[in-house]
Every structure is written in structure tokens, then in C-alpha cells.
């Protein structure tokens, strides 16, 4: 199974990605967009995606979410030598603020 994303008008074969979830404080602009007071606690999710055959990331995504309207879920399986399931589920009850760069 080949995983690919559409970046800059081209499909790019993806080898892997790294995603981190942490708590933070909403900036003035993020707070305005999310409808919360500046400095409110938010969830920040950042992801680096890597193209097959390259050690440099080809994509950076940063999402900022209201902590009270976001659910993170992951399917985990125990198994022998099988590869992990391709991807995991993330669901947001309402939208967040995204920053995306390639």
C-alpha cells in the first residue's frame, strides 16, 4: 500500500510522519478564531511528514483546538510481526485553527 499526499500540485509518496500533541495557550489571533479568551488553554497538534527516500520533512502542519471540543482516538493492536495499522483516527467536534506549510 502506497501512501501519498498532494503537495504543491504533485502527488508525493510518504514514508512516515511524526505527530505531537501538547497543551498550550491561545494567542490573540487563535483565541479570536476559536471564540475563546486570549491565553485560554488549547490543544496544539504538530505534524512533520516525510517523503519516501528523503530525510527532510516535506510537510509541516500545526493545528490549534479548543480543549473542550476535541476528542483524540487511536486504535492500537497487539500482534506478532505484522506492521502497525496504517494511520489512526483523530476526530474534532468542531474545527480548529490550522497552519500548513510544504
C-alpha positions as CSV (number, residue, x, y, z in Angstrom):
1,X,0.0,0.0,0.0
2,X,1.5,3.3,-1.1
3,X,0.6,6.4,1.0
4,X,0.7,9.7,-0.9
5,X,-0.3,13.3,-0.3
6,X,-0.9,16.1,-2.8
7,X,1.6,18.8,-2.2
8,X,2.2,21.8,-4.4
9,X,0.4,20.3,-7.4
10,X,2.3,16.9,-7.2
11,X,1.5,13.6,-5.5
12,X,4.3,12.8,-3.1
13,X,4.9,9.2,-1.8
14,X,5.0,9.4,2.0
15,X,7.3,7.2,4.1
16,X,6.3,8.3,7.6
17,X,5.2,11.1,9.8
18,X,5.7,12.3,13.4
19,X,2.8,13.9,15.3
20,X,2.9,15.6,18.7
21,X,0.0,16.7,20.9
22,X,0.5,19.2,23.7
23,X,-1.3,21.8,25.8
24,X,-0.6,25.4,25.2
25,X,-2.2,28.9,25.5
26,X,-4.2,30.5,22.7
27,X,-2.6,33.6,21.0
28,X,-4.8,36.6,20.4
29,X,-5.4,35.6,16.8
30,X,-6.1,31.9,17.7
31,X,-8.4,33.0,20.5
32,X,-10.4,35.2,18.1
33,X,-10.7,32.4,15.6
34,X,-11.7,29.8,18.2
35,X,-14.0,32.1,20.1
36,X,-12.1,31.8,23.4
37,X,-10.3,34.4,25.6
38,X,-6.6,35.0,24.8
39,X,-4.4,32.8,26.9
40,X,-7.1,30.1,27.2
41,X,-5.7,26.5,27.3
42,X,-5.8,24.8,23.9
43,X,-4.5,21.6,22.4
44,X,-1.7,22.1,19.8
45,X,-1.1,19.3,17.3
46,X,2.0,19.5,15.1
47,X,3.0,17.0,12.4
48,X,6.0,16.5,10.2
49,X,5.6,14.3,7.2
50,X,8.5,12.8,5.3
51,X,8.7,11.8,1.6
52,X,10.0,8.4,0.8
53,X,13.7,8.5,0.2
54,X,14.3,11.9,1.8
55,X,15.4,12.7,5.3
56,X,14.0,16.2,5.2
57,X,10.3,16.8,6.1
58,X,8.1,17.7,3.1
59,X,5.2,19.0,5.1
60,X,4.5,20.7,8.5
61,X,1.0,21.0,9.9
62,X,0.1,22.9,13.1
63,X,-3.5,22.7,14.4
64,X,-4.8,24.5,17.4
65,X,-8.0,23.2,19.0
66,X,-10.3,24.1,21.9
67,X,-9.6,21.6,24.6
68,X,-13.3,21.3,25.5
69,X,-14.4,20.4,21.9
70,X,-11.8,17.9,20.8
71,X,-11.5,14.1,21.0
72,X,-8.4,12.2,20.2
73,X,-8.8,8.5,19.5
74,X,-6.4,5.8,18.4
75,X,-6.7,2.2,17.5
76,X,-4.0,0.0,19.0
77,X,-3.4,-3.6,18.1
78,X,-1.2,-6.3,19.6
79,X,0.3,-8.6,17.2
80,X,3.3,-10.6,16.1
81,X,5.4,-9.3,13.3
82,X,2.6,-7.5,11.4
83,X,3.1,-3.9,10.6
84,X,1.0,-1.4,12.6
85,X,-2.3,-0.3,11.1
86,X,-1.9,2.4,8.5
87,X,-2.8,5.6,10.4
88,X,-5.1,6.3,13.3
89,X,-8.3,8.2,13.9
90,X,-8.5,11.8,15.0
91,X,-11.8,13.5,15.4
92,X,-12.6,17.1,16.2
93,X,-16.0,18.0,17.4
94,X,-15.6,21.4,15.9
95,X,-12.9,22.9,13.7
96,X,-9.6,24.2,14.8
97,X,-7.0,26.7,13.5
98,X,-4.6,25.2,11.0
99,X,-1.2,26.4,9.8
100,X,0.1,24.3,6.9
101,X,3.4,24.6,5.1
102,X,5.2,22.5,2.4
